[in-house]
């Protein structure tokens, strides 16, 4: 089961050390992820795509998520940042069919300046989670 920490507790526990490089498409890996989630060229069974494909918007989403999002430690021990944008930021498609509007951003590999990237997601699974340390809602 995933664990969640509010931004404040994640910082205090030194669980959060986001890297936000100047160029979020500097490596081939990052460029591939940017294209995948802004203007995909390959078919995917399930994919989430940002509604605004601009590099500056993508960068701002990563900065906002890194600066105020909650920390999720998933079942595999990966540390992800999640920020609820309060507006639709993208959509998820399954086999090319729209299935879910997304109102949140997930930043993965947040502490690796060569692999950090993001994608839109739905806040529903996280909006009632509580911080493991202080028990406050992580999304507020």
C-alpha positions in Angstrom: 0.0 0.0 0.0 1.3 3.4 -1.0 2.3 5.9 1.7 1.6 9.7 1.5 3.3 12.7 3.1 2.3 16.3 2.9 4.9 18.6 1.4 6.0 20.0 4.7 6.6 16.6 6.4 8.3 15.2 3.3 10.8 18.1 3.4 11.3 17.8 7.2 11.9 14.0 6.8 14.4 14.7 3.9 12.3 12.5 1.7 12.0 15.2 -0.9 14.8 16.5 -3.1 13.4 17.6 -6.4 15.7 18.4 -9.3 14.3 20.9 -11.8 16.9 21.3 -14.5 16.7 24.2 -17.0 16.0 21.8 -19.9 13.4 19.1 -19.2 14.0 17.5 -22.6 17.8 17.5 -22.4 18.2 13.7 -22.5 16.7 11.3 -25.0 14.7 9.7 -22.2 13.2 13.0 -21.1 12.4 14.0 -24.7 10.7 10.7 -25.3 8.6 11.1 -22.2 7.7 14.7 -23.1 6.6 13.6 -26.6 4.7 10.6 -25.2 2.6 12.9 -22.9 2.2 15.9 -25.1 2.1 14.7 -28.7 2.4 10.9 -28.8 3.5 9.3 -32.1 3.3 5.7 -31.0 0.1 3.8 -30.1 -0.3 3.0 -26.4 -2.9 0.8 -24.7 -3.3 3.4 -22.0 -1.8 6.9 -22.1 -2.4 10.2 -20.4 -1.8 13.4 -22.5 -1.5 17.0 -21.4 -4.0 19.3 -23.0 -1.4 22.0 -23.5 1.8 20.6 -25.2 3.9 23.8 -24.7 7.3 23.2 -23.1 6.8 26.1 -20.8 3.5 24.7 -19.5 5.1 21.3 -19.0 8.0 22.9 -17.1 5.6 25.0 -14.9 3.7 21.8 -14.0 6.9 20.2 -12.8 7.9 23.3 -10.8 4.5 23.6 -9.2 4.3 19.9 -8.4 7.9 19.9 -7.0 7.2 23.1 -4.9 3.9 22.1 -3.3 2.8 18.6 -4.2 2.5 15.7 -1.8 4.9 12.9 -1.8 3.7 9.4 -2.6 5.9 6.4 -1.9 4.4 3.7 -4.0 4.3 -0.1 -3.4 7.6 -0.4 -5.2 9.3 2.2 -3.0 9.4 4.9 -5.8 9.0 8.5 -4.6 6.5 10.4 -6.7 5.2 13.9 -6.4 1.5 14.7 -7.0 -0.1 18.1 -7.3 -3.8 18.7 -7.8 -4.0 21.5 -10.3 -7.7 22.4 -9.6 -8.5 22.3 -13.3 -8.4 19.9 -16.2 -4.8 19.5 -17.4 -5.1 16.5 -19.7 -6.9 13.2 -20.4 -6.3 9.5 -20.3 -7.1 7.4 -23.3 -7.4 3.6 -23.4 -7.0 2.1 -26.9 -7.5 5.5 -28.4 -10.7 6.2 -26.6 -11.1 9.1 -24.1 -11.8 7.6 -20.6 -10.8 10.0 -17.9 -10.3 13.8 -17.6 -7.2 14.5 -15.5 -6.8 17.3 -12.9 -3.5 16.5 -11.4 0.2 16.1 -12.3 2.4 13.3 -11.2 6.2 13.9 -11.3 8.3 10.8 -11.3 12.0 10.4 -10.8 11.8 13.8 -9.1 15.4 13.7 -7.8 17.1 12.7 -11.0 17.8 15.7 -13.2 18.3 13.4 -16.3 15.0 11.4 -15.9 12.6 13.7 -14.1 9.3 13.9 -16.0 5.6 14.3 -15.5 2.2 13.2 -16.8 -1.4 14.1 -16.1 -3.4 11.9 -13.8 -6.7 11.9 -11.9 -6.7 13.2 -8.3 -9.6 10.9 -7.2 -7.4 8.1 -5.8 -5.4 10.6 -3.7 -7.7 13.3 -2.6 -8.6 11.7 0.7 -5.2 10.4 1.7 -3.6 11.5 4.9 0.0 12.3 5.7 1.7 9.3 7.4 3.5 11.6 9.8 1.1 14.4 10.8 -2.3 12.9 9.7 -3.4 16.0 7.8 -5.0 15.6 4.4 -2.2 15.6 1.8 -4.5 17.3 -0.8 -6.0 20.5 0.5 
